[in-house]
Amino acid sequence: MAGLQLLSETWKHGKIREHYTSTELNLVLKDGRRIGLVDDHRTSELNQEAKLLAEFLQVPLWNNSFF
């Protein structure tokens, strides 16, 4: 395992162009492949949980989320 990755996504929904943001947490393998672990709209909570997980696993956390 190379590390963990946080990415934010903005989704457009319906004709009235509603937007919502979600953040996904991926496990990044040494060969560059990613395995999706979680996709959640609670970005700040997921950021905190990802930091704890990265610390526990002793891997870097690449944070490309909006927050």
C-alpha atoms as one frame of an Amber mdcrd trajectory, in Angstrom:
protein
   0.000   0.000   0.000   1.303   3.437  -0.945  -1.173   5.640   0.927  -4.687
   7.010   1.257  -6.315   9.572  -1.029  -9.193  11.974  -0.382 -10.948  13.454
  -3.406 -13.951  15.774  -3.555 -16.574  15.497  -6.234 -19.404  17.856  -7.131
 -22.520  16.232  -8.515 -25.241  17.945 -10.524 -28.697  16.526 -10.010 -31.850
  17.008 -11.999 -33.120  19.732 -14.267 -32.807  22.488 -11.675 -29.067  21.831
 -11.418 -28.933  21.022  -7.745 -25.355  20.495  -6.621 -23.932  18.480  -3.811
 -20.400  17.605  -2.836 -19.139  14.264  -1.677 -15.687  13.095  -0.723 -14.265
   9.712  -1.518 -11.539   7.914   0.385  -9.351   5.622  -1.703  -6.656   3.154
  -0.824  -3.747   3.715  -3.239  -1.652   0.682  -4.060   2.050   0.779  -4.906
   1.285   0.069  -8.573  -0.976   3.150  -8.717  -4.306   1.336  -8.623  -6.960
   2.738  -6.318  -9.522   0.888  -4.275 -12.551   2.924  -3.208 -13.278   2.626
   0.495 -15.886   5.288   1.270 -17.862   7.984  -0.567 -19.621  10.350   1.814
 -21.086  13.855   1.928 -19.806  14.440   5.484 -16.473  15.834   4.276 -15.095
  17.217   7.528 -15.833  13.996   9.412 -14.305  11.878   6.658 -11.192  14.086
   6.670 -10.710  13.454  10.390 -11.307   9.719  10.034  -8.880   9.496   7.093
  -6.170  11.247   9.127  -6.600   8.737  11.932  -6.566   5.797   9.540  -3.443
   7.035   7.737  -1.697   7.513  11.062  -2.710   4.030  12.204  -1.555   2.442
   8.931   1.567   4.634   8.893   0.999   5.775   5.309   0.694   9.252   3.766
  -2.686  10.884   3.225  -3.033  12.784  -0.025  -5.845  15.256   0.534  -7.330
  16.742  -2.632 -10.700  17.454  -1.080 -12.334  20.876  -1.153 -12.141  21.227
   2.630
